[in-house]
Structure formats: C-alpha cells, structure tokens
Amino acid sequence: MLRVKIQNKYTLTCTQCGTETPNFWTWFDQGQQCPKCGSKHSEVSYNRRYQRLPRIIKRTPNSFWHYFPFLPLLRRRHIVSKGEGAIPLERWTFLEEFAKREHGLNIQVHVYRNDLNGGTGTFKDIAASLAASLFKEIGVHQYCIASTGNSATAYAMYLSMAGVNCSVFMPEDALKASEATISSYGQQVFRVMGDYAKAKEIAAGYAAAHNIPMSAGNIDPIRVEAKKTMVFEWLRQIDQVPDVYIQAVSGGTGPIAVDKGIREIKPIYPELKNPRFLLVQTDKCDPMVQAWEAAEAAGFPEGFEKNYPIIDNPQTEVPTLATGNPGTYPIVAKLVKESGGSFLRMHEKKLLPVGKLMAYEKKVIPGPASAVCMAGFFIALKKNLINDGETVLVNIGEGANRAPYFLEQMIYTSRKVKKVEECSPHVIDDFREQLWKEVLEEDE
C-alpha cells in the first residue's frame, strides 16, 4: 500500500476502548480492528472546522462527494463516482392524504429514493464509491465481500472502475441477476452452498488465507462515513432531521450512520437529535423483531440488546434482507430504544400489493426490499407510532432492476385474447380501489 507521512484530516477511534488509529493505511495493516482490544468497531473523526458545513450544505451537489471535507479521502483526484448520494427527497402526498383520511394525522412524508443513485440504483452505492476511492488512494488491489446481493453488486462495479479486484461470496439463494451483474464487471463470484452466515464464514477464511482485506459489514467505518451524508442531505433539502425514520433492515448500517452523522455535527447544530427509528423486517427473516418483542415483553431489562435469536438459512422472498444472524443488533437495538422507536414485522404476502400500489400511485417500480420499507409506513400508522404534525422519512432501498423476478410478478392488468371482440378500453382509476384494498387487508 502507498504511504503518506503526515495526514491530519482524520483519525479512527475505537468505540470500545478509545484507542486511536491514525489513518486507513494503518487500519488495514491492523486487520481492520483495534490493536489494543480487537474490536472491529471504530469511528472516524475529523480535524476540520464544521462551521464550513452550513455553507457547503447550501450549495447544489453533484454527488455525496459534495461533502468531501468530511469524508476520509485526502485527494479529490482519487474519487470514483457515478453521481450517487445527491438524490432528491420526494414528497409523497398520497401517503399524507391517506394518513389524514384514515388516521386523522397531518404529517409530511418524504421518500429517499436510492433507486435514483447513479451507480447500481441501491442504498449501497455511496459506500462502494467511498471504498473504491479510498482503495485507489491507499493502494488496495484485492478485496473480498460476503453479500446477499446489493452490496456485492455495488462494490463489484465501483471497485472495477478503480481497478481493484473484488471476490464476492454469495449464499446459494442469492439472485442470479446479481451474480450475472457482478460477473459482467469482471469480478469473481463464489456461490456458497449455504446461507449468508456460511458465505461470511468462507469469505473470512479466504481473506485470512490470502491476506486480503474483507468488508467489515454494517459497522465498517467506510460504509458508515458514506451513509452519514444522508443527514447532511436532509438539512440541505428539508432543513431538518425528520421526526420518524423508516427503513427495511438487514444489518442496520442506516441507523448507525444517521446516529454518527448527527453526533458529528452536534457542535454546530445542538438542537439535532436522532429521529425515531422504525426498522422493518419480513416475517420470513425477523430475528431483530423477535428479539425486540421479547425484550419489550420483559420490560427491556439491562443488557436486553445482547439477546437475539439466530435463524439458520432463512427462506425469504427478499434475499437482500436475509440476515439470520444479526450481529449488529446490540448496537442498533440501543439506538432504537434511545430514540423511542421500534422494530416492525411485515408479512411477505404484502410485498406485491405494496409494490403495485407504489407503482400505480407514484409510477415508481420498487424492488422487494423497498416494498418491505413502504409496508412499514402503513404498519407504523396502524400501531400509532406516528404523531400528528410530524415529518416522516421513508428510506427505500432499490428499484425493480435489482430484482427482475419481482417485477414479473407485478403483472396484474393483462388478459389473454384471441380476437378483437375480446378487447375493450379500460379506465385506469378502476384499479386504484382494488390495489388499496389488497394493501390494507388485515393479516391473518
């Protein structure tokens, strides 16, 4: 790896014992862990004047690299980007109207559409862009990652752009479309006969055997630093942090990054606090929800966050959320509890109804993880977890291009015909009532 003698922009600090690592060169030399206590969870801090941030926020960005002074890269010439991160917060008034009509609530609903990212159209693009840029700068030439799909696809694309070799370990139920996409970028795929936990196990063995850096998962400081820029974008676009944040969750980098971003800029925005985190899982892979419900029933005893079930080889229609062993639950659960939030369970039979409704009302065709997230909005209303006058941010993950099988299942207006007499005009509004009915039907 390349070396820089003096680097004063940032350091990494262990969240467990406070030991400082001077830069990412050293971080990778240490095996991406604290040299004192062995923790893999370190956070980046900057030797920068945050008084500059409000001026930067007021400008129109081309990507999340707009916030370069507060990202751990030293030279702009190393940036690898496809215009990710500077995506609009869309106001979805049809959800506001529903909340007013059915629940008597006057709320604002903003949707953060990661399908508009310039790379692979997923929540993972900004992290992959920062990783590729950083690897280009410090001279990393080999990398490996275990992934259920979206992370692997994003990293494969961006690392290929940076000339970095990426080995991807995917569970056997990962989408063929993801495998094909990764292969098309020239990166190699190992399809592991087992679940995501098995893929991570083999990836870790491969990394150790060949001395190759491996993605540290949801607490990876590279991922967290990229995704914290969501907070900056909220301030730029709606001049506030939302009261409620809804996201489908597999590991939980999103809420971890939001918390990091708010803590980082607290000195110049002292009024900011975390939104209430409402994190959604499906009934086919819901270890965090199960753990939360058990803790809630017991009155959240001390250390509740350390207890969670492990689901071996979860059988779900949303493979990108198929994390049966949620190792980050202890971190995420504490954030949810402190924010006054909750974990929510949606039934997978609602995936298609919610997806169809989103496509009909907003002409936005979602991927299945995005439908999981949107279902969380309706569940939150039903459980009275959103209050009158609040601003809600729904962070949807990916578009239909990441899950072509899901798109095919959304066909519902077609009719087979043999002659012209069997064809007649239609009225598009006729579908609306049926679509809403399917979404709002009670779960058995």
C-alpha positions as CSV (number, residue, x, y, z in Angstrom):
1,M,0.0,0.0,0.0
2,L,1.0,3.6,-0.5
3,R,2.0,5.7,2.5
4,V,1.5,9.3,3.5
5,K,4.0,10.6,6.1
6,I,1.6,13.1,7.6
7,Q,-2.1,13.0,7.4
8,N,-4.0,15.5,9.6
9,K,-7.5,15.2,8.1
10,Y,-8.9,12.3,10.2
11,T,-8.3,9.6,12.7
12,L,-10.2,6.4,13.7
13,T,-11.1,5.9,17.3
14,C,-12.2,2.5,18.8
15,T,-15.7,2.7,20.2
16,Q,-14.8,0.2,22.9
17,C,-11.5,1.4,24.4
18,G,-10.8,4.7,22.7
19,T,-7.5,3.7,21.1
20,E,-6.7,5.8,18.1
21,T,-5.6,4.6,14.7
22,P,-4.0,7.4,12.6
23,N,-5.4,6.5,9.2
24,F,-6.9,3.9,6.9
25,W,-3.4,2.7,5.8
26,T,-2.8,1.6,9.4
27,W,-6.4,0.4,9.8
28,F,-5.9,-2.2,7.1
29,D,-2.4,-3.1,8.3
30,Q,-4.1,-3.9,11.7
31,G,-6.5,-6.2,10.1
32,Q,-9.4,-3.7,10.3
33,Q,-9.5,-3.9,14.1
34,C,-8.3,-2.1,17.2
35,P,-4.7,-3.1,18.0
36,K,-5.5,-2.9,21.8
37,C,-8.8,-4.6,22.4
38,G,-9.5,-6.3,19.0
39,S,-12.8,-4.5,18.4
40,K,-13.8,-4.1,14.7
41,H,-15.9,-1.0,15.5
42,S,-14.0,2.2,15.1
43,E,-15.4,5.6,14.1
44,V,-13.8,8.3,12.0
45,S,-13.3,11.8,13.5
46,Y,-12.1,14.9,11.6
47,N,-9.7,17.7,12.3
48,R,-11.9,20.1,10.4
49,R,-13.9,23.2,11.2
50,Y,-17.6,22.2,11.0
51,Q,-18.5,25.9,10.7
52,R,-17.9,25.4,7.0
53,L,-20.7,22.7,6.7
54,P,-23.7,25.1,6.6
55,R,-22.2,26.9,3.6
56,I,-21.4,23.6,1.9
57,I,-25.0,22.4,2.5
58,K,-26.5,25.4,0.8
59,R,-24.8,24.6,-2.5
60,T,-26.3,22.2,-5.0
61,P,-24.3,18.9,-5.0
62,N,-23.5,16.5,-7.9
63,S,-23.0,13.6,-5.5
64,F,-22.3,12.9,-1.9
65,W,-18.7,13.9,-2.6
66,H,-20.0,17.4,-2.2
67,Y,-19.1,16.8,1.4
68,F,-15.5,15.9,0.7
69,P,-14.1,17.9,3.7
70,F,-15.9,15.5,6.0
71,L,-15.1,12.2,4.2
72,P,-11.9,10.2,4.8
73,L,-10.2,10.8,1.5
74,L,-7.2,13.0,1.1
75,R,-7.1,13.8,-2.6
76,R,-10.0,14.6,-4.9
77,R,-8.3,13.1,-7.9
78,H,-8.8,9.6,-6.4
79,I,-12.6,10.0,-6.3
80,V,-14.5,7.2,-8.1
81,S,-18.1,8.3,-8.6
82,K,-21.2,7.9,-10.8
83,G,-23.2,10.7,-9.2
84,E,-24.5,8.8,-6.2
85,G,-25.9,10.2,-3.0
86,A,-27.3,13.6,-4.1
87,I,-30.8,12.2,-4.6
88,P,-34.0,14.1,-4.1
89,L,-36.3,13.7,-1.1
90,E,-39.6,13.4,-2.8
91,R,-42.8,14.5,-1.1
92,W,-45.3,11.6,-1.5
93,T,-48.6,13.4,-0.8
94,F,-50.8,10.3,-1.5
95,L,-49.4,8.9,1.8
96,E,-50.1,12.1,3.6
97,E,-53.7,12.1,2.3
98,F,-54.1,8.5,3.5
99,A,-52.8,9.4,6.9
100,K,-55.2,12.3,7.1
101,R,-58.2,10.4,5.8
102,E,-57.8,7.2,7.8
103,H,-55.9,8.3,10.9
104,G,-56.7,12.0,11.3
105,L,-53.0,12.9,11.1
106,N,-51.5,16.0,9.4
107,I,-48.0,14.8,8.6
108,Q,-45.3,15.3,5.9
109,V,-43.9,12.2,4.2
110,H,-40.7,12.4,2.3
111,V,-39.2,9.4,0.4
112,Y,-35.5,9.0,-0.1
113,R,-35.2,7.1,-3.3
114,N,-32.0,5.1,-3.6
115,D,-33.1,3.7,-6.9
116,L,-32.1,7.1,-8.3
117,N,-28.4,6.6,-7.4
118,G,-26.2,6.8,-10.4
119,G,-24.4,3.5,-9.9
120,T,-26.4,0.4,-9.3
121,G,-29.5,2.2,-8.0
122,T,-29.3,0.9,-4.5
123,F,-28.6,2.1,-0.9
124,K,-25.1,0.6,-1.3
125,D,-23.7,2.9,-4.0
126,I,-22.3,5.6,-1.8
127,A,-20.4,3.2,0.4
128,A,-19.0,1.4,-2.6
129,S,-17.9,4.8,-4.1
130,L,-16.1,5.8,-0.9
131,A,-14.5,2.3,-0.7
132,A,-13.3,2.4,-4.3
133,S,-11.9,5.9,-3.9
134,L,-10.1,5.1,-0.7
135,F,-8.7,1.8,-2.1
136,K,-7.4,3.7,-5.1
137,E,-5.7,6.2,-2.8
138,I,-4.0,3.8,-0.4
139,G,-3.2,1.1,-3.0
140,V,-5.5,-1.8,-2.1
141,H,-5.6,-4.1,-5.1
142,Q,-7.6,-7.1,-3.7
143,Y,-10.8,-7.1,-1.6
144,C,-13.5,-9.5,-0.7
145,I,-17.0,-9.2,0.4
146,A,-19.9,-11.5,1.6
147,S,-23.2,-10.3,0.4
148,T,-26.8,-11.3,-0.3
149,G,-26.7,-9.1,-3.5
150,N,-26.9,-5.3,-3.4
151,S,-23.6,-4.6,-1.6
152,A,-21.8,-7.1,-3.8
153,T,-23.2,-5.6,-6.9
154,A,-22.3,-2.1,-5.9
155,Y,-18.8,-3.0,-4.7
156,A,-18.2,-5.0,-7.9
157,M,-19.0,-2.1,-10.1
158,Y,-17.1,0.7,-8.2
159,L,-14.0,-1.4,-7.4
160,S,-13.9,-2.5,-11.1
161,M,-13.8,1.2,-12.0
162,A,-10.9,1.7,-9.6
163,G,-9.0,-1.3,-10.9
164,V,-9.4,-3.2,-7.7
165,N,-10.1,-7.0,-7.8
166,C,-13.1,-8.0,-5.8
167,S,-14.0,-11.5,-4.8
168,V,-17.7,-11.9,-3.9
169,F,-19.1,-14.6,-1.7
170,M,-22.9,-15.1,-2.1
171,P,-25.3,-17.5,-0.5
172,E,-26.8,-20.2,-2.6
173,D,-30.2,-18.4,-2.8
174,A,-28.8,-15.1,-4.0
175,L,-30.3,-13.7,-7.2
176,K,-28.9,-14.9,-10.5
177,A,-29.3,-11.3,-11.7
178,S,-26.8,-10.2,-9.1
179,E,-24.4,-12.9,-9.9
180,A,-24.6,-12.1,-13.6
181,T,-24.1,-8.4,-13.0
182,I,-21.0,-8.9,-10.8
183,S,-19.6,-11.3,-13.4
184,S,-20.2,-8.7,-16.2
185,Y,-17.9,-6.3,-14.3
186,G,-15.1,-8.9,-14.4
187,Q,-15.2,-9.6,-10.7
188,Q,-15.2,-13.2,-9.5
189,V,-18.1,-14.8,-7.6
190,F,-18.1,-17.7,-5.2
191,R,-21.6,-19.1,-4.7
192,V,-21.5,-20.7,-1.3
193,M,-23.7,-23.7,-0.7
194,G,-25.4,-22.4,2.4
195,D,-26.9,-19.2,3.8
196,Y,-25.4,-15.7,4.3
197,A,-23.7,-16.8,7.6
198,K,-21.9,-19.6,5.7
199,A,-20.9,-17.1,3.0
200,K,-19.4,-14.8,5.6
201,E,-17.6,-17.7,7.2
202,I,-16.0,-18.9,3.9
203,A,-15.2,-15.3,2.9
204,A,-13.4,-14.7,6.2
205,G,-11.3,-17.9,5.7
206,Y,-10.4,-16.8,2.2
207,A,-9.4,-13.3,3.4
208,A,-7.2,-14.8,6.1
209,A,-5.6,-17.4,3.7
210,H,-4.7,-14.8,1.1
211,N,-4.1,-11.8,3.3
212,I,-6.9,-9.9,1.6
213,P,-9.0,-7.1,3.2
214,M,-12.6,-8.0,3.8
215,S,-15.7,-5.9,4.2
216,A,-16.3,-5.4,7.9
217,G,-20.1,-5.4,7.4
218,N,-22.5,-2.9,8.9
219,I,-20.1,-1.3,11.3
220,D,-17.4,-0.8,8.6
221,P,-16.3,2.8,9.1
222,I,-16.1,3.3,5.3
223,R,-19.8,2.4,5.0
224,V,-20.8,4.5,8.0
225,E,-18.9,7.6,6.8
226,A,-20.5,7.4,3.3
227,K,-24.1,6.9,4.6
228,K,-23.9,9.6,7.3
229,T,-24.1,12.1,4.5
230,M,-27.9,11.4,4.5
231,V,-28.1,13.7,7.5
232,F,-26.4,16.5,5.5
233,E,-28.8,16.0,2.6
234,W,-31.8,16.2,5.0
235,L,-30.6,19.5,6.2
236,R,-30.0,20.7,2.7
237,Q,-33.3,19.7,1.3
238,I,-35.8,20.0,4.2
239,D,-33.8,22.0,6.7
240,Q,-34.4,19.4,9.5
241,V,-33.9,15.9,10.7
242,P,-37.2,14.0,10.3
243,D,-39.1,13.0,13.4
244,V,-39.5,9.5,12.1
245,Y,-37.2,7.4,10.0
246,I,-38.4,4.2,8.4
247,Q,-36.1,1.6,6.8
248,A,-36.1,-2.1,5.9
249,V,-33.3,-3.6,7.9
250,S,-30.9,-6.5,7.4
251,G,-27.8,-5.4,9.4
252,G,-28.6,-1.8,10.2
253,T,-25.9,0.5,8.7
254,G,-28.5,3.1,8.0
255,P,-29.5,4.0,11.6
256,I,-25.8,3.6,12.8
257,A,-24.8,6.1,10.1
258,V,-27.6,8.5,11.0
259,D,-26.6,8.5,14.6
260,K,-22.9,9.0,13.7
261,G,-23.8,12.0,11.4
262,I,-25.9,13.7,14.0
263,R,-23.3,13.3,16.8
264,E,-20.6,14.5,14.4
265,I,-22.3,17.9,13.7
266,K,-23.9,18.4,17.1
267,P,-21.4,21.2,18.0
268,I,-22.9,23.5,15.3
269,Y,-26.4,22.0,15.3
270,P,-27.0,21.5,19.0
271,E,-30.8,21.1,18.5
272,L,-30.5,18.0,16.4
273,K,-31.4,14.6,17.7
274,N,-32.0,11.2,16.2
275,P,-35.3,10.5,14.6
276,R,-37.4,7.7,16.0
277,F,-36.1,4.7,14.2
278,L,-38.8,2.3,12.9
279,L,-37.0,-0.6,11.3
280,V,-38.8,-3.2,9.3
281,Q,-38.2,-6.9,8.7
282,T,-40.3,-9.6,7.0
283,D,-42.0,-12.5,8.8
284,K,-39.7,-14.9,7.0
285,C,-36.5,-13.4,8.4
286,D,-37.2,-11.3,11.5
287,P,-34.5,-12.1,14.2
288,M,-34.3,-8.4,15.3
289,V,-38.1,-8.1,15.6
290,Q,-38.3,-11.3,17.6
291,A,-35.5,-10.1,19.9
292,W,-37.2,-6.7,20.3
293,E,-40.6,-8.2,21.1
294,A,-39.1,-10.5,23.7
295,A,-37.3,-7.6,25.3
296,E,-40.4,-5.4,25.2
297,A,-42.4,-8.1,26.9
298,A,-39.8,-8.3,29.7
299,G,-39.7,-4.6,30.2
300,F,-36.3,-4.1,28.5
301,P,-34.1,-5.5,31.2
302,E,-30.5,-4.4,31.4
303,G,-28.4,-5.9,28.7
304,F,-31.6,-6.7,26.6
305,E,-29.7,-5.8,23.4
306,K,-27.3,-8.7,23.8
307,N,-30.0,-11.4,23.4
308,Y,-31.3,-12.2,19.9
309,P,-32.2,-15.4,18.0
310,I,-30.3,-16.8,15.1
311,I,-32.3,-18.0,12.1
312,D,-30.4,-20.6,10.1
313,N,-30.8,-20.4,6.4
314,P,-33.9,-18.1,6.3
315,Q,-36.3,-18.8,3.5
316,T,-37.4,-15.4,2.3
317,E,-38.5,-13.8,-0.9
318,V,-36.3,-10.9,-0.1
319,P,-32.8,-12.3,-0.3
320,T,-31.1,-8.9,0.1
321,L,-32.6,-8.8,3.7
322,A,-31.8,-12.5,4.5
323,T,-29.5,-11.9,7.5
324,G,-30.5,-14.6,10.0
325,N,-27.6,-13.8,12.4
326,P,-27.9,-10.0,13.2
327,G,-24.5,-9.4,14.8
328,T,-25.2,-5.6,14.8
329,Y,-28.4,-6.0,16.8
330,P,-26.8,-4.9,20.1
331,I,-25.8,-1.6,18.5
332,V,-29.0,-1.0,16.5
333,A,-31.3,-2.0,19.3
334,K,-29.8,0.5,21.7
335,L,-30.3,3.3,19.1
336,V,-33.9,2.3,18.5
337,K,-34.6,2.2,22.2
338,E,-33.0,5.6,22.9
339,S,-34.9,7.1,20.0
340,G,-38.2,5.9,21.2
341,G,-38.6,3.7,18.1
342,S,-39.4,0.1,17.4
343,F,-38.9,-2.9,15.1
344,L,-41.8,-3.8,12.9
345,R,-42.7,-7.0,11.1
346,M,-44.4,-7.1,7.8
347,H,-45.9,-10.2,6.1
348,E,-44.3,-11.2,2.8
349,K,-47.7,-11.8,1.3
350,K,-48.0,-8.0,1.2
351,L,-44.8,-7.5,-0.9
352,L,-46.6,-7.5,-4.2
353,P,-49.7,-5.5,-3.1
354,V,-47.5,-2.7,-1.7
355,G,-45.2,-2.8,-4.8
356,K,-48.2,-2.5,-7.1
357,L,-49.6,0.4,-5.1
358,M,-46.3,2.3,-5.2
359,A,-46.1,1.8,-9.0
360,Y,-49.7,2.9,-9.5
361,E,-49.7,6.0,-7.3
362,K,-46.1,7.3,-8.0
363,K,-45.1,5.5,-11.1
364,V,-42.1,4.2,-9.1
365,I,-41.4,0.5,-9.6
366,P,-39.8,-0.8,-6.4
367,G,-37.6,-3.8,-5.6
368,P,-38.9,-6.1,-2.8
369,A,-36.8,-4.5,0.0
370,S,-38.3,-1.1,-0.9
371,A,-41.8,-2.7,-0.6
372,V,-40.8,-4.0,2.8
373,C,-39.9,-0.5,3.9
374,M,-43.1,1.1,2.5
375,A,-45.2,-1.6,4.2
376,G,-43.6,-0.3,7.4
377,F,-45.2,3.0,6.9
378,F,-48.7,1.5,7.0
379,I,-47.8,-0.7,10.0
380,A,-46.5,2.3,11.9
381,L,-49.8,4.2,11.3
382,K,-51.8,1.2,12.4
383,K,-49.7,0.9,15.6
384,N,-50.0,4.7,16.3
385,L,-46.2,5.1,16.1
386,I,-46.5,8.4,14.1
387,N,-47.9,11.5,15.7
388,D,-49.8,14.5,14.4
389,G,-47.6,17.2,12.9
390,E,-44.5,15.0,12.4
391,T,-42.2,14.7,9.4
392,V,-41.6,11.1,8.2
393,L,-38.7,9.9,6.1
394,V,-39.1,6.6,4.3
395,N,-35.7,5.4,3.0
396,I,-36.5,2.9,0.2
397,G,-33.7,0.7,-0.9
398,E,-33.7,-0.3,-4.6
399,G,-35.6,-0.4,-7.8
400,A,-37.0,-3.2,-9.8
401,N,-33.9,-3.5,-12.0
402,R,-32.2,-5.2,-9.0
403,A,-35.0,-7.9,-8.8
404,P,-36.4,-8.7,-12.3
405,Y,-38.3,-11.7,-10.8
406,F,-40.2,-9.3,-8.6
407,L,-41.1,-7.1,-11.5
408,E,-42.5,-10.0,-13.4
409,Q,-44.8,-10.9,-10.5
410,M,-46.3,-7.5,-10.6
411,I,-48.3,-8.1,-13.8
412,Y,-52.0,-7.8,-13.0
413,T,-53.7,-6.0,-15.8
414,S,-53.0,-8.4,-18.6
415,R,-55.7,-10.5,-20.4
416,K,-55.2,-13.3,-22.9
417,V,-57.3,-12.8,-26.1
418,K,-57.8,-14.5,-29.4
419,K,-59.9,-11.9,-31.3
420,V,-60.5,-8.2,-31.3
421,E,-64.1,-8.6,-29.9
422,E,-62.5,-9.7,-26.6
423,C,-60.7,-6.3,-26.2
424,S,-62.3,-3.2,-24.7
425,P,-61.0,0.1,-23.4
426,H,-60.3,0.5,-19.7
427,V,-60.3,3.3,-17.1
428,I,-57.1,3.4,-15.2
429,D,-58.7,4.6,-11.9
430,D,-60.7,1.4,-11.7
431,F,-57.6,-0.4,-10.5
432,R,-57.0,2.0,-7.5
433,E,-59.7,0.7,-5.2
434,Q,-58.5,-2.9,-5.6
435,L,-54.9,-2.1,-5.0
436,W,-55.6,-0.1,-1.8
437,K,-57.9,-2.9,-0.6
438,E,-55.1,-5.5,-1.0
439,V,-52.6,-3.4,0.9
440,L,-54.9,-2.7,3.8
441,E,-56.4,-6.1,4.2
442,E,-55.8,-7.5,7.7
443,D,-53.1,-10.1,8.0
444,E,-54.2,-13.5,9.1
